[in-house]
């Protein structure tokens, strides 16, 4: 098994930003995004990585970017390393399957979350208020239950800590009513199309978050798309409302960390080998089910 890629060091290009998972390089008129095998939970990056995870995240994003082009343009230029600038060629082995060249868009700092089922923070808020992000929901919903229709529950990106859920009215104050409406419309359309596709493969996309930017005065889709890191993927076969669900995403790791009593404060603990192996299997199965392709590792 290959060693997890926790950090990249491409001296020929300028590192613009190192996030929890991705390393982003500035190529002047475009960006290079490299998905590492780092994994985070409760806003902390774990000291161990999940081998192949970055490849899964990158390849799933590429798949969905191509699948949703009829709804909205996106920032993907190419994920084919043979088409990357010459100065990156010596890193082809590292970059293959885990990187993409993208347009340099101006990011809109709104997390555009669409929920088709009630889970996670939405479930906690619903239990307290009977609503989510100012949206009133029917009484008597149970955990993981499907909502009557998908809802748009935006959040403001935070520099540290958890993002903050906000109402549509707050988003309109920040970006204007017209852009808010477009963000909502595109987010729900992407979710609904992807939901039908994933459901046909035995996966429920319970919720997902999308990011957008402006490029040449036009709204486009950016960042990652419908990955196990940005979405809740559940098994359709095992789905049963009223309880937490079996997932293909990193909720499995969150559950483990809760079970061992970690206080969710840095530094995060390492994961035992059997948890790493099971996580690899979950990410690979999600990729293979959704795309119909096998990632040869």
C-alpha positions as CSV (number, residue, x, y, z in Angstrom):
1,X,0.0,0.0,0.0
2,X,1.3,3.4,-0.9
3,X,2.2,5.9,1.8
4,X,-0.2,8.7,2.5
5,X,0.6,12.0,0.9
6,X,0.4,14.5,3.7
7,X,2.1,17.5,2.1
8,X,3.3,18.6,-1.3
9,X,6.4,20.6,-2.1
10,X,6.4,21.9,-5.7
11,X,9.3,24.4,-5.6
12,X,8.8,25.5,-9.2
13,X,5.5,27.1,-8.3
14,X,4.2,29.3,-5.5
15,X,2.2,27.7,-2.7
16,X,-0.8,30.0,-2.3
17,X,-2.7,28.2,0.4
18,X,-2.5,25.0,2.4
19,X,-5.9,23.9,3.7
20,X,-7.0,21.0,5.8
21,X,-6.8,18.7,2.8
22,X,-5.8,20.7,-0.3
23,X,-2.6,22.4,-1.3
24,X,-3.2,25.2,-3.8
25,X,-0.5,26.7,-6.0
26,X,-0.6,29.9,-8.0
27,X,0.2,29.6,-11.7
28,X,-0.5,33.3,-12.4
29,X,-3.6,33.0,-14.6
30,X,-4.8,29.7,-13.1
31,X,-4.5,27.6,-10.0
32,X,-3.2,24.1,-9.4
33,X,-5.2,22.2,-6.7
34,X,-3.6,19.1,-5.2
35,X,-5.8,16.9,-3.0
36,X,-3.6,15.3,-0.3
37,X,-4.4,12.4,1.9
38,X,-4.8,14.5,5.0
39,X,-8.0,14.1,6.9
40,X,-9.7,16.4,9.4
41,X,-12.3,15.9,12.0
42,X,-13.9,18.5,14.3
43,X,-11.8,21.2,12.7
44,X,-8.5,19.4,13.5
45,X,-6.2,17.7,11.0
46,X,-5.3,14.2,12.1
47,X,-1.6,13.3,12.3
48,X,-2.1,10.3,10.1
49,X,-3.4,10.3,6.6
50,X,-5.7,8.0,4.6
51,X,-3.8,6.6,1.6
52,X,-5.6,7.2,-1.8
53,X,-8.1,9.6,-0.2
54,X,-6.8,12.6,-2.1
55,X,-7.2,10.7,-5.4
56,X,-10.7,9.7,-4.6
57,X,-11.7,13.3,-3.7
58,X,-10.1,14.7,-6.8
59,X,-11.5,12.0,-9.2
60,X,-15.0,12.2,-7.8
61,X,-15.0,16.0,-8.1
62,X,-13.8,15.7,-11.8
63,X,-16.7,13.3,-12.4
64,X,-19.3,15.6,-10.9
65,X,-17.9,18.7,-12.5
66,X,-18.4,17.0,-15.9
67,X,-21.8,15.6,-14.9
68,X,-23.2,19.0,-13.9
69,X,-21.9,21.2,-16.7
70,X,-25.4,21.6,-18.2
71,X,-26.5,23.3,-15.0
72,X,-23.6,25.7,-14.5
73,X,-20.0,26.2,-15.7
74,X,-17.2,25.3,-13.3
75,X,-13.5,26.1,-12.7
76,X,-12.1,22.8,-14.0
77,X,-9.6,23.2,-16.9
78,X,-8.1,19.8,-16.9
79,X,-7.1,16.9,-14.6
80,X,-4.8,15.3,-17.3
81,X,-1.2,15.8,-16.0
82,X,0.1,15.4,-19.5
83,X,-1.6,18.8,-20.3
84,X,-0.1,20.5,-17.2
85,X,2.6,23.2,-17.7
86,X,6.1,21.8,-18.5
87,X,7.5,22.9,-15.1
88,X,5.2,20.5,-13.4
89,X,6.1,17.5,-15.5
90,X,8.7,16.1,-13.1
91,X,6.0,15.8,-10.5
92,X,3.6,13.9,-12.7
93,X,3.7,10.7,-10.6
94,X,2.7,12.7,-7.5
95,X,0.1,14.8,-9.3
96,X,-1.6,12.0,-11.3
97,X,-5.2,11.5,-10.2
98,X,-4.9,13.9,-7.3
99,X,-4.7,17.3,-9.0
100,X,-6.5,19.6,-11.3
101,X,-5.8,22.9,-13.1
102,X,-8.6,25.4,-12.5
103,X,-9.6,28.9,-13.4
104,X,-8.7,31.6,-10.9
105,X,-12.1,32.7,-9.8
106,X,-13.1,35.2,-7.1
107,X,-14.6,33.0,-4.3
108,X,-17.9,33.9,-2.8
109,X,-17.6,33.3,0.9
110,X,-20.8,31.5,1.4
111,X,-21.1,27.7,2.0
112,X,-24.2,26.7,-0.1
113,X,-25.6,23.7,1.7
114,X,-28.5,21.7,0.4
115,X,-30.2,19.1,2.6
116,X,-32.5,16.4,1.4
117,X,-32.5,14.6,4.8
118,X,-32.3,15.9,8.3
119,X,-29.0,15.0,10.0
120,X,-26.0,16.4,11.8
121,X,-26.2,20.1,12.8
122,X,-29.6,20.4,11.1
123,X,-31.0,17.6,13.3
124,X,-29.7,19.3,16.4
125,X,-31.1,22.7,15.4
126,X,-34.5,21.1,14.5
127,X,-34.8,19.4,17.9
128,X,-34.3,22.8,19.6
129,X,-36.2,25.1,17.3
130,X,-38.3,23.0,14.9
131,X,-36.5,24.8,12.1
132,X,-33.2,24.9,10.2
133,X,-31.6,28.2,9.2
134,X,-34.9,30.0,9.6
135,X,-36.8,27.4,7.6
136,X,-39.8,25.9,9.5
137,X,-40.0,22.1,9.1
138,X,-42.9,19.7,9.7
139,X,-43.4,18.6,13.3
140,X,-42.5,15.0,14.3
141,X,-39.5,14.4,12.0
142,X,-37.1,11.7,13.1
143,X,-33.3,11.7,12.7
144,X,-32.2,11.0,9.2
145,X,-35.7,11.3,7.8
146,X,-36.2,12.5,4.2
147,X,-37.5,16.1,3.9
148,X,-40.5,16.9,1.8
149,X,-38.2,18.7,-0.6
150,X,-34.5,19.7,-0.5
151,X,-33.8,22.9,1.5
152,X,-31.1,25.5,1.1
153,X,-29.3,26.1,4.4
154,X,-26.4,28.5,3.8
155,X,-23.5,29.2,6.1
156,X,-20.9,31.9,6.4
157,X,-17.3,30.6,6.0
158,X,-15.3,31.0,9.2
159,X,-11.5,31.5,9.3
160,X,-11.4,29.3,12.4
161,X,-13.8,26.9,13.9
162,X,-17.2,25.8,12.5
163,X,-19.0,27.7,9.8
164,X,-22.0,29.7,11.0
165,X,-25.5,28.8,9.7
166,X,-27.4,31.8,8.4
167,X,-30.7,32.6,6.9
168,X,-31.3,33.4,3.2
169,X,-32.1,36.9,4.3
170,X,-28.5,37.2,5.7
171,X,-27.0,35.9,2.5
172,X,-29.0,38.5,0.5
173,X,-27.6,41.2,2.8
174,X,-24.1,40.0,2.0
175,X,-24.3,39.3,-1.8
176,X,-27.5,40.9,-2.9
177,X,-30.9,39.3,-3.6
178,X,-30.3,38.3,-7.2
179,X,-27.0,36.5,-6.5
180,X,-28.6,34.8,-3.5
181,X,-31.4,33.5,-5.6
182,X,-28.9,32.2,-8.3
183,X,-26.8,30.5,-5.6
184,X,-29.9,28.8,-4.2
185,X,-31.3,27.8,-7.6
186,X,-28.0,26.3,-8.9
187,X,-27.3,24.6,-5.6
188,X,-30.6,22.8,-5.5
189,X,-30.5,21.9,-9.2
190,X,-27.0,20.3,-8.7
191,X,-28.1,18.4,-5.7
192,X,-31.2,17.1,-7.3
193,X,-29.5,15.9,-10.4
194,X,-26.6,14.3,-8.4
195,X,-29.1,12.7,-6.0
196,X,-30.9,10.8,-8.7
197,X,-27.6,9.6,-10.2
198,X,-26.2,8.4,-6.8
199,X,-29.5,6.8,-5.8
200,X,-29.4,4.7,-9.0
201,X,-26.0,3.4,-7.7
202,X,-27.3,2.6,-4.2
203,X,-26.1,5.7,-2.5
204,X,-28.2,8.4,-0.8
205,X,-26.7,11.9,-0.8
206,X,-28.3,13.2,2.4
207,X,-26.7,16.6,2.0
208,X,-23.9,18.4,0.4
209,X,-22.2,21.8,0.3
210,X,-21.2,23.8,-2.7
211,X,-18.9,26.7,-3.3
212,X,-19.1,29.3,-6.1
213,X,-17.0,32.1,-7.5
214,X,-17.1,34.8,-10.1
215,X,-15.1,34.4,-13.3
216,X,-15.4,36.9,-16.1
217,X,-18.5,38.4,-14.4
218,X,-20.2,35.0,-14.4
219,X,-21.1,32.7,-11.6
220,X,-19.2,29.4,-11.7
221,X,-18.9,26.3,-9.5
222,X,-15.5,25.9,-7.7
223,X,-13.6,24.0,-5.0
224,X,-14.6,20.3,-4.7
225,X,-17.9,18.8,-5.6
226,X,-20.0,16.1,-4.1
227,X,-17.2,14.2,-2.4
228,X,-17.3,12.1,0.8
229,X,-15.7,15.1,2.5
230,X,-18.3,17.7,1.4
231,X,-21.4,15.4,1.5
232,X,-23.1,12.8,3.6
233,X,-23.2,9.5,1.6
234,X,-25.5,6.8,3.0
235,X,-26.1,3.3,1.9
236,X,-29.6,3.1,0.3
237,X,-29.8,-0.6,1.1
238,X,-29.2,0.0,4.8
239,X,-31.1,3.2,5.1
240,X,-33.5,3.3,8.1
241,X,-34.8,6.6,9.5
242,X,-34.8,7.3,13.2
243,X,-31.1,6.7,13.8
244,X,-27.7,7.6,12.5
245,X,-26.9,5.9,9.1
246,X,-24.1,3.8,7.8
247,X,-22.0,6.2,5.7
248,X,-19.3,6.3,3.1
249,X,-17.9,9.6,4.4
250,X,-15.7,10.6,7.3
251,X,-18.6,10.4,9.8
252,X,-17.1,7.0,10.4
253,X,-13.9,8.6,11.8
254,X,-15.9,11.2,13.8
255,X,-17.8,8.4,15.4
256,X,-14.6,6.6,16.3
257,X,-13.1,9.7,17.8
258,X,-16.2,10.3,19.9
259,X,-16.2,6.7,21.1
260,X,-12.6,6.9,22.4
261,X,-13.5,10.1,24.3
262,X,-11.4,12.6,22.5
263,X,-12.4,16.1,23.7
264,X,-12.2,17.6,20.2
265,X,-9.4,19.9,21.1
266,X,-6.0,19.8,19.3
267,X,-3.9,17.9,19.0
268,X,-6.0,15.2,17.4
269,X,-5.1,11.6,18.1
270,X,-3.8,9.2,15.5
271,X,-6.0,6.5,14.0
272,X,-5.3,2.7,14.5
273,X,-4.5,0.7,11.3
274,X,-7.9,-1.0,11.2
275,X,-9.7,2.3,11.2
276,X,-7.5,3.7,8.5
277,X,-8.1,0.5,6.4
278,X,-11.8,0.6,6.9
279,X,-11.9,4.3,5.9
280,X,-9.9,3.6,2.7
281,X,-12.5,1.0,1.8
282,X,-15.4,3.4,2.3
283,X,-13.9,6.1,0.2
284,X,-13.0,3.7,-2.6
285,X,-16.4,2.1,-2.6
286,X,-18.1,5.5,-2.8
287,X,-15.9,6.3,-5.8
288,X,-16.4,3.0,-7.6
289,X,-20.2,3.0,-7.0
290,X,-20.7,6.6,-8.2
291,X,-18.4,6.6,-11.2
292,X,-18.7,3.0,-12.2
293,X,-14.9,2.9,-12.5
294,X,-12.2,1.1,-10.4
295,X,-9.3,3.1,-9.0
296,X,-6.3,0.8,-9.6
297,X,-4.1,1.2,-6.6
